[in-house]
């Protein structure tokens, strides 16, 4: 299958008011902050030990391995983020820092290509003996992704060679010839190998990725066999009753019909499945991807584009089980869902996949990071009452305040690399055709059959539905422009060079404009009036409730703008919502208000827990702000799904 | 303080339609069934290993200890249940079985009095080295309770002597003289020691119980110190980050103001605190009991009389945090709450304590056992959707179907001993005064100042509010009869010998009748119309919802009587409830119906998870049955708190 191509990051300059405050954060704050953390230079923040482990593995210092078993990957995601950032914001000093740490990584690598500080420090006799929990292949995948990104950004191939040497070892170790049946407990190396193949052209990497995918879930189950081995050692207490469904190894991937197990593992695997389906023209595999994507998007995804309903094992549970105050909804899982959905869009050209990309990016991914870039949510609840998020209880995993760093710190660098590569999400291209997926102000040039097409998008989306797309190229160039009509846009107008277009050709959720790219101005007016949204009544948790959305943005109530006890509010959804832009709030945002009532609490004494008495209400105005911005002011309650009058 | 006395069990014969089906179950089904389980004679049921461990400890057979560390206590609770049952239903064969097992227990006991099969089999050098998790004192407490009950029932003192020998060892080992600072990780021995004191008159037992209570939570914390010891060994993985609040050892008990930690431990401790407060006239301790009881009853208790909001660590969380579908609400915790509340009623004579006793007994305790006596709930949710009670998820602890036995099998024998001792909950007595607390048909005789007063209560409570109390004694005897007016009774009539009483003297929630006990008939008519009940709006989970109650009985919807997706029902609470008795349903019960609506689900497609469309409703009748009877027919969803129209 011929995928639609992404546009190289260095062709794209984001000029967007909504996004730039985050993209700037990456280089100004997140990258230096995370570098300090990787080096254990932040007091009062949980120690990472990451660089220290590399120094020990490289023999520069002596000491013991510390930190989580997969802490190497934090450095790799950081390098990937830096690479993306350097593409658009060159920085010689930062590049020098990366070059130095690449030297360190190279020193830590063994002669045979093996590279994992946990096993190098703790004993190589155990390497590859516990693929289920060992995370060596997971870290390897992130190494490969980082290496590819850094090579593309700088042309420097030292890290690429390090990654290739490790990839070669992996391809040897897990080859069919060696009769290995192994595959990773945490998927990621498949993505890395595919990217390595795309850059190097070495098909053995692609084949190895496919092997890992094809083997997964075959009988006899590899993880069950592995546990019987002499060399196997349990690494995590919580896996004493391991079920292969946790890592999507319960069935061959082509036979899987529902999204199961650990959500991040699942979506990382689906990414690789989609890539391989396209590259091998594997209709059965693509079909599995579509089925799994549909199951997520239509039965197992929060309105905020997050996934993973259970705090225990960070996993999918069952269709329509979407509790709001004890969900996991890991930031990384939404990143993975966006990556999977983007691949599906590239393969199919269907806009529904970008509806999910956009939902995940605008809500959960952004909620994962504070507006100062220095604290993070790993778990993204839709309802928070800080009082009951008590350690050692069922809601212990829900943090009402963003944390500075985590023992398992996958999310912060993952957010950084996502924001730094935001440009890659905007366009797709094939032949003379260009797809516009997201509405983010930017200046971009795309090479269309040897000609350079310049695109200049200007918009205040998502606060305003007006989008101006200016196209230009040196000489006349006929092509098609596909502009995504998001699922939430019910009404829109389209002008070309000032003239309204009456008859709009829409296919697969994109309006298609056949035009000459030279000196063309397209103006879109999307109706982004805020609206009430309801969940399918099979979602038991949301019955009788509404959420408020404006375009892709989910809104929420925060205690700081309202009164305590947010679940005591009832909104009158038959009255209009009203909105206003507040330039001084949260870096400038649109606030939404609506009319409703709240239970009168003063009618209830402290010594009355249950009573036959009636509930009394008082009229109240409800104030909502965008979900991604919650928790950036005074801490307190937060609520997405609000009760409505019947 | 002079407590109101309980009436000995052998004075009381229960003749009640509602309760007798359960009381009969104890002797006919539960006692023999549990005996078989203790002997590992049930196929397909999790092995108990209990009797086997005693045989190994006694040297009758060889082998290894198996089962949970505190499995000895299952036998002790079973003996206690048998003792209560023998009081009212003599059974020579059963008594012989108990005598034989007492011989076995005696053989297992060491010369110095020590008795715990786990440590006897696994190595005595560790005994008393981990009071936090070792459960030796917990098992000892249940031994003492069983011994006292069996002695009272049969006059046989062999088990009593066994218990005393162990109690003497405990008093030596944990005496002030020995400078021991220890106290149990799981409270229970305090109750046992107090009962042993009451029967033997040996004050050292009472003093030791008081010592355990007084020491608890003092600095330096005993459990923290214990962990530093050479002999300490971690017994449970989940306690690697132990917090003393888990076992109410975070503060001295007199300074505790909120119910914290593991719910069963808490209420067992409060029982002992209440006993000691009364016996030592310790106003400060009684004050602590009142404060803790108020905190439970007015901020931390479910409408079903259950406690423990968190599935993790089976613990209290925070005020008004009462989630309905992921709570713990252990059956044993409600039993403990009833025992604590009964003690408070004995001390204070206030009926509010019996409101909680009744709530717990009629709802959670009964829900804990199937109507055939052969399966049990450990966890008692108020809302169940079986589809999402998936292993290895946040709702894993919620079982939508009663289980035959448990690895940790505290609840089944605890229910058995509670049902077998139900008679003890009905009356209290002091001087010439008699208190009637619960409305259960029974024939009882009470010795009032040397005279025998016969009481015959006849009622169909809780299905009918008519209660006939016939009193008689040989010659005229002036006294007061205190009849509890439950908190849910808003209207009532009272007749004495057929004449209505207009001016009723009510104090502390009891109406007080000064009368001659000879040949007197009192007739009560309590209004037990079913009604809608609401929770204090601080209970976020229950806002916008009502529960249906009839007298002390909480009602619930089950899928078998309604349609799937119970949370999609909305009840019209402005319309009357209607009820009817169905003799063929669930052994005969009153069904309640009400009018309402249900969301029309067919308006939503499988591929629509979120949408702006309106919700449509259709009129529906809701059918409810008593909460204790749920899960006795076809399995499916269950719901207590129902949404109401605004």
Interface residues (C-beta under 8 A of the other chain):
Chain A: X237 X241 X243 X246 X294 X297 X298 X299 X301 X303 X309 X310 X311 X312 X313 X315 X317 X318 X319 X321 X323 X326 X385 X387 X388 X390 X391 X392 X393 X394 X395 X396 X490 X531 X532 X533 X534 X535 X536 X537 X538 X539 X540 X541 X543 X544 X547 X565 X567 X568 X570 X597 X599 X600 X601 X604 X606 X607 X608 X609 X610 X611 X612 X613 X614 X615 X617 X643 X645 X646
Chain B: X237 X241 X243 X246 X294 X297 X298 X299 X301 X303 X309 X310 X311 X312 X313 X315 X317 X318 X319 X321 X323 X326 X385 X387 X388 X390 X391 X392 X393 X394 X395 X396 X490 X531 X532 X533 X534 X535 X536 X537 X538 X539 X540 X541 X543 X544 X547 X565 X567 X568 X570 X597 X599 X600 X601 X604 X606 X607 X608 X609 X610 X611 X612 X613 X614 X615 X617 X643 X645 X646
